Amino acid sequence: MRRSRKVKILATLGPASSSEEMIGKLFRAGADVFRINMSHTDHEAMRELVRRIRSVEQDAGRPIGILADLQGPKLRVGTFRNTKEELVVGQTFTLDDNPEPGDAARVYLPHPEILSSVRAGHRLLIDDGKLELKAVKCDGRSIVATVVAGTRISDRKGVSLPDTELPVGALTEKDRADLEAVLEAGVDWVALSFIQRPEDLAEARKIARGRALLMSKIEKPQAVARLPEIIELSDSLMVARGDLGVEMPLEMVPGIQKQITRAARKAGKPVVVATQMLESMITAPVPTRAEVSDVSTAVFEGADAVMLSAESAAGQYPIEAVATMNRIAEQVEKDPNYAGIINAQRSAPEATGPDTISLAAREIAETLKVSAIVTYTASGTTGLRAARERPQVPIIALSPIVETARRLSLLWGTHCVVSPDATDLDDMVDRACRIAHREQFGAPGDRIIITAGVPLRTPGATNMLRIAYIEKAGEAA
C-alpha cells in the first residue's frame, strides 16, 4: 500500500482505537505511525498495543512505526480542605512545603525543586494557565505570590513555570521504568516530554543505547531558547503546541512552530507538528475551517508528520479524523503553490560526499522527471539525507533491517520497504527496479535514480548514484 502524499500521519491510540481491528482501519485510512501515550498506558497495555500494531503490520506487508511518548515531570499543587478555593485578583497566595490541606491563603507544593528555583518576578501558571501567579518573595521553603489573573484553584492542578529553569532532568522514576519497558517491547521512537536543555537527552540516550530513536518535545521556553543545541543531540523534534501555548503567549506559538520546523529541516531531523490539529473532531464528524487551515500550514511548511491526539485516541470519530487529515494533506500537496513553498525553504547541503550525492539525486530526479529515488539504507542515514532534500518525486527506502524501515516510516516522502541486501551492483540496480515497479512507483520504460553506500551496510557512506530504466517485469536496463 502506497500513500498519495509525502507528509506522514501520526495517530495516537487510546480507548477509542486500541483494538487490532480499529488499528487496522486507522492504518488503511492513512495513519503511518502510531503513538502510545505512557501518561495513560501501563506496561501490560503498552505491550498489547505493540503486539496488535505488529500484527497489523504483518497483514499490511508494510513497516509501521511506533512512538512511545513518556509522561515527563508532572508538577502539581497539593489538595485543599474544600477541594477548591475562589481567589481574588491582587490577593497574596502562598505555595509552601507544609503538607497540610490548603485554603484561600496557601497550598502545599510537593516539589522542593520549584521552591528552591523560583525567584521574585517569576510567573507560576496553574491549571493550564487558567490561574496566573507572580512570585514576590521566595525563601526556598515557600513562594509568596500575587494573583495576576484567574480566580479558581483546586486539588492537584498542574503547575507551569515559563520563567524558571528547574535543576532536574527530564526523566522521572516513572519515565525510567516506562523507558525500559517500551525499549524491551521494541518501539521505534521515544518522545521525551518537557525538555529544558540539551543535557536532558543524555540519560535517555544512555538507557536507550540505540534501541530506539529519541524525539524531543519542544514545549517550554527554555527549550526554544536552546533549540540549536537540542536539535543537534536529538533524532527528531515535536512541536508540542499544547504546553508550549501555556508556557508562552499564544500569539507566539505559530511563529515558534515555523522556527522549529525550519530549523529541524535545515538539520535534516524529522519534525512533527502536534496538538489540537483537528480538535473539534473529538465530538464532530467534520473539522472547522480553521483546523483545516492549521493542518494545511504544517504541510505547506514541510513538516515530516502531523499528529492526532485525542481525536484518534478518545474521540467519537477516529477513522474520520485520520481520513480527513489524509485528504487535507493530499490536496495541499497538489496545490500549485506547494512545490514553490517547499523549494524556497531548502537549505544548502553539508560539504560532505553523502550530502552532495543526495543533492545531486534530487536535482537529477527533477530535471529528468524520474519516477522515484531509491535509496539503500541500513542505518537510515541515507534515507534521512534524501528526505532532507524534499524532492518532488517519491523516495523509496530499501533496508534489510526492519527496525530501520519502521523508524523511517516517520520521514517525509519516504516509502519504506524491507528488502534483503543486494549481492553486487547489478543485483542492487535490478532489485531497485523490481521494487519500484512492484510498489507501483514506476512502469516499464520509466527511469529511477538509485543511491547507496558502497560497500553496503557502511553507515552514512552514501557514495553511489545510478540512473536506471525499468524494463518489463520490473527489470533494469
Secondary structure as GFF3:
##gff-version 3
##sequence-region A 1 477
A	DSSP	beta_strand	8	13	.	.	.	ID=ss1
A	DSSP	alpha_helix	20	29	.	.	.	ID=ss2
A	DSSP	beta_strand	33	37	.	.	.	ID=ss3
A	DSSP	alpha_helix	43	60	.	.	.	ID=ss4
A	DSSP	beta_strand	65	69	.	.	.	ID=ss5
A	DSSP	beta_strand	84	86	.	.	.	ID=ss6
A	DSSP	beta_strand	92	96	.	.	.	ID=ss7
A	DSSP	beta_strand	106	108	.	.	.	ID=ss8
A	DSSP	alpha_helix	112	117	.	.	.	ID=ss9
A	DSSP	beta_strand	123	126	.	.	.	ID=ss10
A	DSSP	beta_strand	131	138	.	.	.	ID=ss11
A	DSSP	beta_strand	142	149	.	.	.	ID=ss12
A	DSSP	beta_strand	152	154	.	.	.	ID=ss13
A	DSSP	beta_strand	159	160	.	.	.	ID=ss14
A	DSSP	alpha_helix	173	185	.	.	.	ID=ss15
A	DSSP	beta_strand	189	192	.	.	.	ID=ss16
A	DSSP	alpha_helix	200	208	.	.	.	ID=ss17
A	DSSP	beta_strand	213	218	.	.	.	ID=ss18
A	DSSP	alpha_helix	221	225	.	.	.	ID=ss19
A	DSSP	alpha_helix	227	233	.	.	.	ID=ss20
A	DSSP	beta_strand	236	240	.	.	.	ID=ss21
A	DSSP	alpha_helix	241	247	.	.	.	ID=ss22
A	DSSP	three_ten_helix	250	252	.	.	.	ID=ss23
A	DSSP	alpha_helix	253	267	.	.	.	ID=ss24
A	DSSP	beta_strand	271	274	.	.	.	ID=ss25
A	DSSP	three_ten_helix	279	282	.	.	.	ID=ss26
A	DSSP	alpha_helix	289	300	.	.	.	ID=ss27
A	DSSP	beta_strand	305	308	.	.	.	ID=ss28
A	DSSP	alpha_helix	310	313	.	.	.	ID=ss29
A	DSSP	alpha_helix	318	334	.	.	.	ID=ss30
A	DSSP	alpha_helix	338	344	.	.	.	ID=ss31
A	DSSP	alpha_helix	353	368	.	.	.	ID=ss32
A	DSSP	beta_strand	372	376	.	.	.	ID=ss33
A	DSSP	alpha_helix	381	388	.	.	.	ID=ss34
A	DSSP	beta_strand	395	399	.	.	.	ID=ss35
A	DSSP	alpha_helix	402	408	.	.	.	ID=ss36
A	DSSP	beta_strand	414	418	.	.	.	ID=ss37
A	DSSP	alpha_helix	425	438	.	.	.	ID=ss38
A	DSSP	beta_strand	447	453	.	.	.	ID=ss39
A	DSSP	beta_strand	462	469	.	.	.	ID=ss40
A	DSSP	three_ten_helix	472	474	.	.	.	ID=ss41
###
